[in-house]
Amino acid sequence: MAAEIIDGKAIAGKITEELIKKVAVLARSYNVQPGLAVVLVGEDPASKVYVNMKVKKCAELGIYSDKRVLPADAGMDELLQLIDELNNDPKINGILVQSPPPPQIDEEAVIAAIKPEKDVDCFHAVNVGRMLIGDDRGFVPCTPYGVMKLLEYSGVDPAGKHAVVIGRSNIVGKPMMALLIQKAKGANATVTCVHSGTVNQSELTRQADILIAAIGRPEFVQADMVKPGAVVIDVGINRVEAPETKNGYRLVGDVDFKAVSKVASKITPVPGGVGPMTIAMLMHNTVKACMQQHHINN
């Protein structure tokens, strides 16, 4: 039997609807509008697309957006000055600097310069620490947070399950492990991380009740690496050559969807799975930041 498709676009749509209502309440009852600043250094085509998607989503939700574009040769001083301006702008509740920046930009220094209460990407050490200890005053990284919401809305409870995360990046793998292992509702999993230094990768992935692939390798996960009936979440998005298509390429995940969907009980597609959730959770974090900064309870 083919796996049930976890429709990330539909779930993101439900979250968006909830946020639209919350933003409307903030405007009506508190005369407050959440604000997000998106900063882009340079003219990287992919980054421009991502930034414009975030600005468009803000407009859909009624969130104020401030898009700032610096030239590709902008230096650290210019960028840090802009971040300081946004840190002190009361209209701005969240700040996002699009990654990756040009090579002359020290990304760690940029992250450290953003006030933790406006760090809606959850890259600042303060928010990473809060996430690790389960302190909900901080923020949760958007993509791992989106995965947790996919599981929740799909009726998948990680409690008591063995979750295997493939990949250990600071953006997805590590926070994914931290969220799944929390002693909290919607978590409580036993977590294993498989990475490039793991010698028995397939042996471990076959033990997973929940398998989360975030390794950045096209169709890395094959059917023989998956336990029958497992829930498979594919975080990867990779461009591979496809001469038969109009664009000459197609998008695939880190999972061989066609093969693995015959083994898994539930699976996310690429595109249309985790991707839409990332932007939805960025909007969620921006609204949360606004409410915290204005001392408004849920």
Secondary structure as GFF3:
##gff-version 3
##sequence-region A 1 298
A	DSSP	beta_strand	4	5	.	.	.	ID=ss1
A	DSSP	alpha_helix	8	30	.	.	.	ID=ss2
A	DSSP	beta_strand	35	41	.	.	.	ID=ss3
A	DSSP	alpha_helix	45	61	.	.	.	ID=ss4
A	DSSP	beta_strand	64	70	.	.	.	ID=ss5
A	DSSP	alpha_helix	76	87	.	.	.	ID=ss6
A	DSSP	beta_strand	94	97	.	.	.	ID=ss7
A	DSSP	alpha_helix	107	113	.	.	.	ID=ss8
A	DSSP	three_ten_helix	116	118	.	.	.	ID=ss9
A	DSSP	alpha_helix	125	133	.	.	.	ID=ss10
A	DSSP	alpha_helix	142	153	.	.	.	ID=ss11
A	DSSP	beta_strand	162	166	.	.	.	ID=ss12
A	DSSP	alpha_helix	173	180	.	.	.	ID=ss13
A	DSSP	beta_strand	190	194	.	.	.	ID=ss14
A	DSSP	alpha_helix	201	205	.	.	.	ID=ss15
A	DSSP	beta_strand	210	213	.	.	.	ID=ss16
A	DSSP	three_ten_helix	223	225	.	.	.	ID=ss17
A	DSSP	beta_strand	231	234	.	.	.	ID=ss18
A	DSSP	beta_strand	238	241	.	.	.	ID=ss19
A	DSSP	beta_strand	249	252	.	.	.	ID=ss20
A	DSSP	alpha_helix	257	260	.	.	.	ID=ss21
A	DSSP	beta_strand	266	267	.	.	.	ID=ss22
A	DSSP	alpha_helix	275	293	.	.	.	ID=ss23
###
